[in-house]
Amino acid sequence: MHTPGHSPRHLCFWEKEKGYLFTNDLVYIDILFAYYPSTDPQAYLTSLKKVASLPVTKVFLGHHSLDIQPEILSRICTEFNKLNTAGNLHHGSGIFRYGDWGIWL
């Protein structure tokens, strides 16, 4: 599925029968990079909403760890929503840390 934000043509792969989601660079543990000119923080939020709404049983991240629970999708989506509401979901607003992950805008 097309999930822009980290990059304009970013894709996640959804295995519906098993509930597996392969997030590539959209979601991972550590600092998510969204400060590059090619990133789009608002599109990132839209893509996070899309994947967080899926009935995911297992998440396969693009970096760092394979032992991740699907709840990370809703946690990240929730914090992106808060950043958006606070007017901080844009390039240059800084680095925000949330325990096991963060976002650099």
All heavy atoms as an XYZ file, in Angstrom:
856
protein
N       0.836     -1.177      0.000
C       0.000      0.000      0.000
C       0.880      1.240      0.000
O       1.955      1.237      0.588
C      -0.953     -0.011      1.193
C      -0.309      0.247      2.531
S      -1.438      0.202      3.924
C      -1.878     -1.496      3.898
N       0.418      2.274     -0.683
C       1.150      3.535     -0.761
C       1.030      4.257      0.574
O      -0.067      4.529      1.052
C       0.577      4.384     -1.903
C       1.334      5.639     -2.144
N       0.709      6.836     -2.379
C       2.668      5.895     -2.185
C       1.617      7.773     -2.557
N       2.812      7.226     -2.449
N       2.166      4.539      1.201
C       2.203      5.205      2.505
C       3.250      6.320      2.484
O       4.294      6.212      3.109
C       2.516      4.198      3.631
O       3.699      3.463      3.269
C       1.357      3.244      3.869
N       2.962      7.404      1.780
C       3.931      8.501      1.710
C       4.106      9.179      3.066
O       3.292      9.020      3.974
C       3.307      9.452      0.692
C       1.845      9.183      0.777
C       1.720      7.710      1.083
N       5.164      9.926      3.169
C       5.481     10.650      4.395
C       6.976     10.608      4.631
O       7.647     11.624      4.578
N       7.494      9.412      4.853
C       8.947      9.260      4.969
C       9.592      9.576      3.622
O      10.657     10.187      3.561
C       9.312      7.843      5.408
C      10.776      7.606      5.489
N      11.545      8.089      6.522
C      11.624      6.969      4.648
C      12.812      7.751      6.300
N      12.881      7.073      5.182
N       8.936      9.163      2.563
C       9.342      9.507      1.208
C       8.078      9.523      0.345
O       7.075      8.892      0.689
C      10.368      8.508      0.660
O       9.791      7.227      0.545
N       8.112     10.224     -0.780
C       6.905     10.364     -1.594
C       6.336      9.044     -2.133
O       5.133      8.904     -2.283
C       7.339     11.253     -2.757
C       8.567     11.961     -2.279
C       9.221     11.031     -1.292
N       7.197      8.080     -2.397
C       6.741      6.816     -2.997
C       6.838      5.642     -2.023
O       6.862      4.488     -2.444
C       7.549      6.530     -4.252
C       7.270      7.537     -5.349
C       7.991      7.150     -6.623
N       7.746      8.131     -7.648
C       8.537      9.155     -7.930
N       9.651      9.336     -7.261
N       8.238     10.001     -8.887
N       6.888      5.941     -0.746
C       7.057      4.892      0.258
C       5.905      3.883      0.201
O       4.754      4.240     -0.008
C       7.130      5.501      1.652
C       7.488      4.499      2.691
N       6.546      3.711      3.309
C       8.688      4.128      3.194
C       7.156      2.909      4.165
N       8.453      3.136      4.114
N       6.260      2.612      0.423
C       5.272      1.538      0.448
C       5.389      0.723      1.723
O       6.490      0.495      2.218
C       5.482      0.584     -0.742
C       5.320      1.155     -2.133
C       5.731      0.117     -3.168
C       3.901      1.606     -2.377
N       4.248      0.296      2.240
C       4.183     -0.728      3.279
C       3.530     -1.941      2.634
O       2.777     -1.811      1.660
C       3.323     -0.275      4.461
S       4.101      0.956      5.515
N       3.805     -3.099      3.165
C       3.234     -4.320      2.620
C       2.353     -4.975      3.664
O       2.783     -5.213      4.789
C       4.348     -5.251      2.131
C       5.131     -4.639      1.009
C       6.255     -3.881      1.269
C       4.701     -4.783     -0.295
C       6.955     -3.276      0.240
C       5.397     -4.189     -1.337
C       6.528     -3.433     -1.070
N       1.122     -5.279      3.282
C       0.092     -5.802      4.179
C      -0.274     -7.218      3.752
O      -0.734     -7.427      2.622
C      -1.113     -4.877      4.136
C      -2.355     -5.347      4.801
C      -3.582     -5.470      4.211
C      -2.540     -5.727      6.164
N      -4.504     -5.908      5.135
C      -3.886     -6.067      6.339
C      -1.678     -5.822      7.259
C      -4.396     -6.508      7.560
C      -2.183     -6.238      8.468
C      -3.518     -6.568      8.613
N      -0.048     -8.173      4.613
C      -0.423     -9.569      4.383
C      -1.726     -9.795      5.150
O      -1.726    -10.109      6.345
C       0.684    -10.507      4.862
C       0.346    -11.975      4.854
C      -0.061    -12.504      3.502
O       0.673    -12.288      2.525
O      -1.133    -13.137      3.426
N      -2.824     -9.567      4.463
C      -4.147     -9.555      5.090
C      -4.491    -10.870      5.787
O      -5.013    -10.870      6.906
C      -5.204     -9.237      4.035
C      -6.600     -9.116      4.570
C      -7.580     -8.746      3.468
C      -8.986     -8.633      3.993
N      -9.922     -8.258      2.936
N      -4.213    -12.005      5.150
C      -4.595    -13.299      5.706
C      -3.941    -13.572      7.064
O      -4.547    -14.165      7.948
C      -4.277    -14.437      4.724
C      -5.165    -14.436      3.487
C      -4.794    -13.347      2.474
O      -3.624    -12.901      2.439
O      -5.704    -12.909      1.738
N      -2.697    -13.143      7.226
C      -1.967    -13.389      8.477
C      -1.966    -12.175      9.406
O      -1.584    -12.285     10.563
C      -0.530    -13.801      8.175
C      -0.444    -15.160      7.508
C       0.987    -15.555      7.297
C       1.039    -16.924      6.635
N       2.408    -17.359      6.411
N      -2.344    -11.017      8.882
C      -2.305     -9.802      9.686
C      -0.912     -9.240      9.842
O      -0.636     -8.511     10.791
N      -0.019     -9.538      8.903
C       1.361     -9.066      8.963
C       1.482     -7.728      8.234
O       0.989     -7.576      7.110
C       2.321    -10.048      8.295
C       2.514    -11.358      9.006
C       3.268    -12.355      8.419
C       1.954    -11.623     10.251
C       3.471    -13.566      9.048
C       2.153    -12.838     10.882
C       2.905    -13.803     10.277
O       3.102    -15.010     10.897
N       2.172     -6.795      8.861
C       2.444     -5.507      8.238
C       3.954     -5.288      8.189
O       4.635     -5.358      9.212
C       1.789     -4.369      9.029
C       2.026     -2.968      8.475
C       1.324     -2.796      7.120
C       1.555     -1.914      9.458
N       4.455     -5.049      6.998
C       5.862     -4.742      6.775
C       5.950     -3.230      6.555
O       5.483     -2.724      5.530
C       6.395     -5.512      5.563
C       6.347     -7.003      5.748
C       5.174     -7.711      5.512
C       7.473     -7.687      6.187
C       5.118     -9.085      5.696
C       7.424     -9.070      6.370
C       6.245     -9.763      6.133
N       6.509     -2.516      7.540
C       6.441     -1.054      7.518
C       7.596     -0.371      6.799
O       7.518      0.830      6.540
C       6.376     -0.487      8.949
O       7.593     -0.791      9.627
C       5.178     -1.024      9.696
N       8.660     -1.097      6.525
C       9.848     -0.477      5.925
C      10.273      0.721      6.753
O      10.495      0.587      7.937
C       9.596     -0.152      4.459
C       9.352     -1.404      3.647
O      10.123     -2.339      3.740
N       8.271     -1.440      2.890
N      10.366      1.919      6.181
C      10.839      3.091      6.915
C       9.720      3.947      7.513
O      10.007      5.000      8.079
C      11.700      3.973      6.007
C      13.069      3.384      5.758
O      13.482      2.492      6.514
O      13.738      3.825      4.811
N       8.489      3.537      7.416
C       7.400      4.325      7.992
C       7.422      4.262      9.515
O       7.231      5.266     10.197
C       6.045      3.845      7.471
C       4.852      4.713      7.873
C       4.869      6.027      7.107
C       3.553      3.977      7.652
N       7.660      3.085     10.065
C       7.663      2.875     11.511
C       8.868      2.016     11.873
O       9.113      0.997     11.231
C       6.366      2.154     11.963
C       6.439      1.769     13.427
C       5.142      3.003     11.688
N       9.594      2.434     12.896
C      10.659      1.627     13.463
C      11.022      2.198     14.824
O      10.610      3.306     15.184
C      11.891      1.531     12.541
C      12.450      2.833     12.046
C      13.383      3.546     12.788
C      12.056      3.351     10.816
C      13.910      4.740     12.326
C      12.572      4.545     10.348
C      13.491      5.231     11.102
O      14.003      6.417     10.646
N      11.767      1.451     15.591
C      12.247      1.899     16.889
C      13.480      2.759     16.655
O      14.358      2.392     15.892
C      12.601      0.681     17.788
C      11.353     -0.153     18.035
C      13.228      1.121     19.087
C      10.221      0.576     18.709
N      13.562      3.883     17.323
C      14.626      4.866     17.224
C      14.008      6.157     16.689
O      12.797      6.326     16.718
C      15.787      4.394     16.349
C      17.110      5.079     16.718
O      17.119      5.916     17.634
O      18.133      4.782     16.085
N      14.822      7.054     16.185
C      14.339      8.345     15.699
C      13.876      8.215     14.248
O      14.659      7.855     13.368
C      15.447      9.423     15.801
C      15.899      9.608     17.241
C      14.969     10.745     15.203
C      14.854     10.186     18.162
N      12.600      8.497     14.006
C      12.057      8.530     12.648
C      12.526      9.832     11.993
O      12.387     10.902     12.580
C      10.529      8.485     12.670
C       9.884      7.294     13.365
C       8.370      7.482     13.431
C      10.235      6.002     12.661
N      13.072      9.726     10.805
C      13.554     10.918     10.107
C      12.450     11.488      9.234
O      11.995     10.845      8.291
C      14.770     10.595      9.245
C      16.002     10.219     10.017
C      16.980      9.438      9.436
C      16.192     10.647     11.316
C      18.130      9.099     10.130
C      17.331     10.317     12.035
C      18.310      9.535     11.431
N      12.032     12.704      9.544
C      11.021     13.386      8.731
C      11.441     14.835      8.506
O      10.604     15.704      8.316
C       9.660     13.304      9.405
N      12.731     15.091      8.539
C      13.230     16.452      8.354
C      13.786     16.700      6.958
O      14.087     17.839      6.599
C      14.310     16.784      9.403
C      15.553     15.940      9.307
C      16.601     16.302      8.473
C      15.666     14.770     10.060
C      17.742     15.518      8.393
C      16.799     13.996      9.990
C      17.837     14.374      9.160
O      18.955     13.596      9.081
N      13.953     15.657      6.174
C      14.472     15.818      4.819
C      13.472     16.591      3.958
O      12.259     16.492      4.176
C      14.704     14.456      4.161
C      15.756     13.606      4.823
C      15.431     12.361      5.348
C      17.073     14.025      4.920
C      16.395     11.556      5.947
C      18.034     13.228      5.521
C      17.684     12.007      6.032
O      18.629     11.219      6.622
N      13.948     17.324      2.965
C      13.021     18.028      2.069
C      12.039     17.082      1.356
O      10.931     17.479      1.025
C      13.948     18.702      1.053
C      15.256     18.836      1.761
C      15.346     17.641      2.682
N      12.428     15.828      1.175
C      11.558     14.870      0.488
C      10.504     14.255      1.405
O       9.632     13.526      0.946
C      12.391     13.755     -0.143
O      13.117     13.069      0.871
N      10.583     14.531      2.717
C       9.576     14.007      3.634
C       8.397     14.972      3.705
O       8.523     16.161      3.421
C      10.135     13.784      5.048
O      10.570     15.023      5.591
C      11.272     12.781      5.044
N       7.248     14.430      4.109
C       6.027     15.227      4.245
C       5.344     14.824      5.549
O       4.676     13.780      5.595
C       5.120     14.980      3.049
C       3.841     15.778      3.091
O       3.421     16.230      4.184
O       3.218     15.936      2.025
N       5.525     15.589      6.617
C       4.964     15.210      7.910
C       3.446     15.020      7.904
O       2.933     14.125      8.585
C       5.377     16.364      8.829
C       6.639     16.886      8.216
C       6.401     16.766      6.736
N       2.720     15.810      7.155
C       1.264     15.654      7.099
C       0.877     14.352      6.385
O      -0.029     13.643      6.821
C       0.607     16.855      6.412
C       0.717     18.138      7.206
C      -0.029     18.083      8.528
O      -1.119     17.534      8.621
N       0.574     18.649      9.566
N       1.576     14.029      5.304
C       1.332     12.754      4.611
C       1.731     11.592      5.514
O       1.096     10.531      5.498
C       2.102     12.708      3.296
N       2.779     11.789      6.310
C       3.224     10.767      7.265
C       2.081     10.436      8.220
O       1.774      9.270      8.466
C       4.427     11.303      8.045
C       5.469     10.298      8.448
C       6.808     10.523      8.156
C       5.149      9.145      9.148
C       7.795      9.630      8.539
C       6.136      8.248      9.543
C       7.445      8.497      9.236
O       8.413      7.602      9.626
N       1.429     11.457      8.757
C       0.305     11.251      9.665
C      -0.832     10.498      8.970
O      -1.389      9.549      9.528
C      -0.207     12.595     10.200
C      -1.469     12.538     11.057
C      -1.316     11.619     12.261
C      -1.863     13.953     11.482
N      -1.157     10.872      7.763
C      -2.213     10.182      7.009
C      -1.869      8.706      6.822
O      -2.721      7.834      6.995
C      -2.431     10.869      5.647
O      -2.823     12.229      5.885
C      -3.489     10.161      4.822
N      -0.620      8.433      6.500
C      -0.185      7.044      6.315
C      -0.222      6.270      7.630
O      -0.611      5.097      7.658
C       1.223      7.006      5.720
O       1.208      7.525      4.406
N       0.170      6.918      8.722
C       0.098      6.258     10.028
C      -1.336      5.915     10.403
O      -1.609      4.834     10.940
C       0.724      7.139     11.105
C       2.240      7.224     11.078
C       2.715      8.348     11.990
C       2.866      5.891     11.473
N      -2.255      6.809     10.115
C      -3.668      6.526     10.381
C      -4.129      5.311      9.581
O      -4.884      4.476     10.084
C      -4.535      7.736     10.044
C      -4.388      8.874     11.025
C      -5.233     10.067     10.600
C      -5.089     11.222     11.547
N      -5.883     12.406     11.117
N      -3.664      5.224      8.353
C      -4.032      4.097      7.490
C      -3.559      2.769      8.071
O      -4.337      1.824      8.197
C      -3.432      4.297      6.089
C      -3.820      3.213      5.093
C      -3.059      3.310      3.775
C      -3.340      4.555      3.010
N      -2.728      4.532      1.645
N      -2.293      2.696      8.472
C      -1.766      1.424      8.976
C      -2.254      1.116     10.390
O      -2.441     -0.040     10.746
C      -0.227      1.337      8.884
C       0.235      1.431      7.435
C       0.467      2.364      9.744
N      -2.480      2.157     11.201
C      -2.964      1.940     12.571
C      -4.391      1.399     12.589
O      -4.814      0.806     13.579
C      -2.873      3.231     13.380
N      -5.121      1.585     11.505
C      -6.505      1.105     11.447
C      -6.612     -0.365     11.019
O      -7.694     -0.947     11.071
C      -7.322      1.968     10.483
O      -6.939      1.727      9.144
N      -5.495     -0.959     10.619
C      -5.501     -2.347     10.162
C      -5.479     -3.316     11.354
O      -4.881     -3.009     12.381
C      -4.278     -2.613      9.280
C      -4.174     -1.817      7.991
C      -2.797     -2.017      7.356
C      -5.280     -2.204      7.029
N      -6.076     -4.498     11.192
C      -6.020     -5.511     12.259
C      -4.690     -6.272     12.235
O      -4.612     -7.449     11.863
C      -7.210     -6.413     11.944
C      -7.367     -6.315     10.461
C      -6.968     -4.906     10.103
N      -3.628     -5.610     12.640
C      -2.265     -6.135     12.555
C      -2.004     -7.107     13.707
O      -2.285     -6.800     14.858
C      -1.242     -4.976     12.580
C       0.181     -5.501     12.603
C      -1.468     -4.053     11.392
N      -1.449     -8.275     13.353
C      -1.055     -9.244     14.375
C       0.456     -9.248     14.602
O       0.931     -9.634     15.658
C      -1.498    -10.668     14.000
O      -0.879    -11.035     12.765
C      -3.012    -10.753     13.876
N       1.211     -8.827     13.580
C       2.679     -8.808     13.674
C       3.200     -7.677     12.802
O       2.756     -7.491     11.678
C       3.244    -10.147     13.195
C       4.729    -10.271     13.253
C       5.192    -10.844     14.561
C       6.690    -11.071     14.501
N       7.347    -10.871     15.726
N       4.135     -6.917     13.361
C       4.756     -5.810     12.637
C       6.203     -6.163     12.341
O       6.937     -6.597     13.233
C       4.715     -4.504     13.471
C       5.347     -3.361     12.710
C       3.300     -4.155     13.863
N       6.592     -5.968     11.106
C       7.979     -6.158     10.691
C       8.519     -4.788     10.284
O       8.086     -4.225      9.282
C       8.069     -7.150      9.526
C       7.600     -8.522      9.893
C       6.273     -8.884      9.715
C       8.483     -9.445     10.441
C       5.831    -10.157     10.062
C       8.050    -10.712     10.794
C       6.727    -11.067     10.603
N       9.430     -4.264     11.101
C       9.973     -2.933     10.884
C      11.140     -2.963      9.918
O      11.770     -4.001      9.724
C      10.432     -2.345     12.226
C       9.424     -2.402     13.370
C      10.036     -1.840     14.635
C       8.149     -1.678     13.010
N      11.452     -1.811      9.357
C      12.561     -1.708      8.423
C      13.926     -1.666      9.082
O      14.933     -1.936      8.440
N      13.978     -1.331     10.374
C      15.268     -1.166     11.054
C      15.190     -1.617     12.501
O      14.133     -1.563     13.118
C      15.687      0.312     11.073
C      15.873      0.919      9.745
N      17.008      0.761      8.999
C      15.050      1.702      9.009
C      16.890      1.432      7.867
N      15.715      2.004      7.849
N      16.324     -2.013     13.042
C      16.625     -2.128     14.462
C      16.047     -3.311     15.220
O      16.714     -3.827     16.080
C      16.274     -0.838     15.211
C      16.860      0.384     14.595
N      18.220      0.610     14.531
C      16.284      1.438     13.974
C      18.452      1.745     13.916
N      17.300      2.276     13.567
N      14.812     -3.724     15.025
C      14.244     -4.764     15.870
C      13.086     -5.468     15.164
O      12.339     -4.860     14.409
C      13.737     -4.154     17.177
O      13.183     -5.157     17.993
N      12.948     -6.748     15.460
C      11.799     -7.497     14.948
C      10.852     -7.897     16.072
O       9.810     -8.475     15.828
C      12.271     -8.756     14.199
C      12.982     -8.509     12.888
C      13.468     -9.823     12.296
C      12.088     -7.790     11.899
N      11.200     -7.571     17.296
C      10.383     -7.941     18.446
C       9.513     -6.758     18.876
O       9.681     -6.198     19.948
C      11.288     -8.386     19.599
C      10.486     -8.938     20.762
O       9.372     -9.429     20.538
O      10.991     -8.864     21.897
N       8.582     -6.378     18.019
C       7.748     -5.196     18.240
C       6.286     -5.599     18.228
O       5.841     -6.372     17.381
C       8.002     -4.159     17.122
C       9.471     -3.762     17.097
C       7.108     -2.944     17.278
C       9.988     -3.159     18.378
N       5.546     -5.058     19.167
C       4.116     -5.335     19.245
C       3.339     -4.371     18.340
O       3.738     -3.215     18.174
C       3.631     -5.198     20.689
C       4.292     -6.171     21.644
C       4.084     -7.613     21.203
O       2.976     -8.033     20.920
N       5.168     -8.367     21.137
N       2.224     -4.826     17.785
C       1.430     -3.970     16.899
C       0.944     -2.669     17.535
O       0.671     -1.703     16.830
C       0.249     -4.854     16.510
C       0.744     -6.243     16.680
C       1.701     -6.191     17.832
N       0.872     -2.607     18.854
C       0.403     -1.391     19.519
C       1.284     -0.182     19.229
O       0.851      0.956     19.391
C       0.249     -1.607     21.025
C       1.489     -2.107     21.755
C       2.516     -1.042     22.057
O       2.161      0.131     22.260
O       3.706     -1.394     22.076
N       2.513     -0.417     18.752
C       3.373      0.718     18.420
C       2.737      1.595     17.347
O       2.917      2.806     17.328
C       4.790      0.275     17.995
C       5.701      1.503     17.971
C       4.776     -0.443     16.651
C       7.157      1.215     17.908
N       1.953      0.990     16.463
C       1.314      1.755     15.392
C       0.379      2.812     15.961
O       0.407      3.971     15.549
C       0.554      0.820     14.448
C       1.391     -0.276     13.783
C       0.492     -1.251     13.057
C       2.441      0.325     12.873
N      -0.451      2.422     16.921
C      -1.379      3.383     17.513
C      -0.641      4.391     18.387
O      -1.013      5.568     18.431
C      -2.485      2.681     18.295
O      -1.949      1.914     19.332
N       0.416      3.967     19.084
C       1.195      4.906     19.900
C       1.811      6.004     19.047
O       1.732      7.186     19.379
C       2.308      4.184     20.663
C       1.843      3.449     21.880
C       2.991      3.074     22.813
N       3.905      2.105     22.236
C       5.231      2.253     22.195
N       5.815      3.342     22.666
N       6.002      1.315     21.674
N       2.431      5.607     17.938
C       3.066      6.591     17.064
C       2.013      7.491     16.427
O       2.175      8.713     16.383
C       3.958      5.901     16.011
C       5.171      5.270     16.704
C       4.403      6.882     14.940
C       6.081      4.473     15.786
N       0.929      6.914     15.981
C      -0.150      7.693     15.369
C      -0.713      8.709     16.362
O      -0.948      9.871     16.013
C      -1.235      6.748     14.863
S      -2.500      7.579     13.878
N      -0.901      8.306     17.604
C      -1.421      9.201     18.640
C      -0.498     10.397     18.850
O      -0.957     11.548     18.920
C      -1.608      8.439     19.972
O      -2.611      7.439     19.780
C      -2.009      9.364     21.100
N       0.796     10.150     18.920
C       1.748     11.249     19.152
C       1.850     12.162     17.937
O       1.987     13.382     18.085
C       3.108     10.708     19.573
C       3.096      9.964     20.891
C       2.522     10.758     22.064
O       2.620     12.013     22.075
O       1.966     10.133     22.980
N       1.773     11.611     16.734
C       1.740     12.448     15.527
C       0.507     13.342     15.550
O       0.578     14.518     15.196
C       1.744     11.579     14.271
C       3.092     11.368     13.647
C       4.049     10.584     14.261
C       3.403     11.932     12.431
C       5.288     10.370     13.684
C       4.636     11.737     11.828
C       5.587     10.950     12.462
N      -0.628     12.786     15.955
C      -1.851     13.587     16.069
C      -1.666     14.723     17.064
O      -2.106     15.856     16.818
C      -3.043     12.718     16.499
C      -3.778     12.138     15.333
O      -4.018     12.797     14.331
N      -4.160     10.882     15.461
N      -1.040     14.437     18.204
C      -0.792     15.478     19.210
C       0.131     16.570     18.662
O      -0.093     17.759     18.897
C      -0.186     14.871     20.470
C      -1.160     14.055     21.289
C      -0.467     13.460     22.502
C      -1.367     12.550     23.300
N      -0.647     11.927     24.439
N       1.186     16.153     17.947
C       2.076     17.135     17.335
C       1.313     18.010     16.341
O       1.515     19.225     16.290
C       3.247     16.437     16.629
C       4.312     15.815     17.522
C       5.235     14.931     16.702
C       5.093     16.898     18.256
N       0.447     17.392     15.566
C      -0.350     18.131     14.592
C      -1.271     19.132     15.291
O      -1.335     20.304     14.907
C      -1.155     17.156     13.732
C      -1.778     17.826     12.542
O      -1.147     18.635     11.872
N      -3.027     17.487     12.272
N      -1.961     18.698     16.324
C      -2.871     19.564     17.075
C      -2.128     20.743     17.699
O      -2.642     21.872     17.734
C      -3.599     18.757     18.174
O      -4.348     17.709     17.538
C      -4.526     19.621     18.989
N      -0.910     20.496     18.163
C      -0.104     21.547     18.787
C       0.586     22.459     17.760
O       1.271     23.411     18.133
C       0.949     20.921     19.698
N       0.415     22.153     16.473
C       1.039     22.959     15.429
C       2.507     22.658     15.209
O       3.239     23.474     14.642
N       2.958     21.492     15.644
C       4.371     21.119     15.521
C       4.671     20.072     14.463
O       5.823     19.647     14.357
C       4.884     20.602     16.870
C       4.974     21.696     17.896
O       5.335     22.820     17.580
N       4.623     21.381     19.124
N       3.691     19.659     13.696
C       3.934     18.622     12.698
C       4.360     19.268     11.381
O       3.631     19.321     10.398
C       2.697     17.735     12.514
C       2.932     16.445     11.732
C       3.967     15.562     12.424
C       1.637     15.687     11.537
N       5.589     19.799     11.400
C       6.157     20.448     10.214
C       7.675     20.422     10.323
O       8.233     20.257     11.412
C       5.649     21.889     10.079
C       5.991     22.753     11.247
N       7.217     23.371     11.377
C       5.284     23.075     12.354
C       7.249     24.057     12.499
N       6.082     23.891     13.127
N       8.323     20.598      9.181
C       9.782     20.633      9.157
C      10.305     21.745     10.066
O       9.735     22.830     10.132
C      10.298     20.876      7.741
C      10.063     19.732      6.823
N       9.543     19.894      5.565
C      10.248     18.403      6.966
C       9.448     18.715      4.974
N       9.861     17.798      5.812
N      11.396     21.441     10.769
C      12.064     22.435     11.593
C      11.522     22.586     13.000
O      12.016     23.418     13.760
N      10.538     21.789     13.373
C       9.976     21.952     14.725
C      10.774     21.224     15.802
O      10.531     21.435     16.981
C       8.505     21.526     14.762
O       8.362     20.175     14.431
N      11.711     20.373     15.413
C      12.594     19.775     16.395
C      12.561     18.268     16.468
O      12.017     17.594     15.594
N      13.136     17.762     17.538
C      13.177     16.328     17.817
C      12.274     16.072     19.017
O      12.384     16.743     20.036
C      14.608     15.842     18.116
C      15.514     16.086     16.904
C      14.607     14.365     18.506
C      16.982     15.796     17.158
N      11.404     15.104     18.887
C      10.468     14.736     19.938
C      10.690     13.268     20.266
O      10.662     12.427     19.382
C       9.025     14.985     19.482
C       8.778     16.403     19.085
C       9.030     16.835     17.782
C       8.318     17.328     20.012
C       8.822     18.154     17.416
C       8.101     18.652     19.655
C       8.354     19.066     18.351
N      10.899     12.962     21.542
C      11.193     11.594     21.971
C      10.045     11.043     22.808
O       9.493     11.747     23.639
C      12.483     11.555     22.765
C      13.691     11.975     21.944
C      14.970     11.887     22.751
N      16.087     12.455     22.021
C      16.829     11.797     21.147
N      16.587     10.536     20.899
N      17.829     12.391     20.523
N       9.748      9.756     22.578
C       8.642      9.085     23.258
C       9.070      7.710     23.759
O       8.464      6.704     23.432
C       7.439      8.954     22.309
C       6.994     10.275     21.747
C       7.425     10.690     20.495
C       6.175     11.119     22.485
C       7.026     11.913     19.978
C       5.779     12.344     21.983
C       6.207     12.730     20.726
O       5.813     13.950     20.225
N      10.122      7.646     24.519
C      10.602      6.365     25.031
C      11.395      5.613     23.993
O      12.513      5.991     23.660
N      10.809      4.572     23.424
C      11.535      3.709     22.485
C      11.579      4.228     21.059
O      12.175      3.613     20.183
C      10.957      2.287     22.516
C       9.477      2.227     22.189
O       8.814      3.280     22.085
O       8.960      1.096     22.063
N      10.954      5.357     20.792
C      10.980      5.936     19.451
C      10.913      7.462     19.577
O      10.666      8.009     20.642
C       9.843      5.395     18.586
C       8.505      5.957     18.964
C       7.689      5.538     19.970
C       7.866      7.085     18.373
N       6.586      6.326     20.043
C       6.650      7.289     19.062
C       8.177      7.937     17.325
C       5.765      8.317     18.738
C       7.304      8.960     16.990
C       6.105      9.136     17.699
N      11.136      8.132     18.472
C      11.032      9.575     18.424
C      10.880     10.027     16.980
O      10.918      9.207     16.056
N      10.720     11.321     16.798
C      10.574     11.874     15.440
C      11.424     13.134     15.346
O      11.434     13.956     16.261
C       9.086     12.173     15.111
C       8.921     12.745     13.711
C       8.453     13.092     16.129
C       9.053     11.753     12.619
N      12.151     13.242     14.264
C      12.957     14.420     13.976
C      12.299     15.127     12.806
O      12.297     14.620     11.696
C      14.369     14.011     13.648
C      15.364     15.124     13.413
C      15.119     16.456     13.307
C      16.761     14.965     13.245
N      16.264     17.137     13.092
C      17.302     16.239     13.058
C      17.609     13.861     13.244
C      18.664     16.453     12.850
C      18.957     14.073     13.036
C      19.472     15.357     12.854
N      11.718     16.272     13.099
C      10.995     17.048     12.086
C      11.807     18.254     11.622
O      12.562     18.812     12.354
C       9.658     17.531     12.644
C       8.656     16.424     12.933
C       7.559     16.911     13.864
C       8.065     15.919     11.638
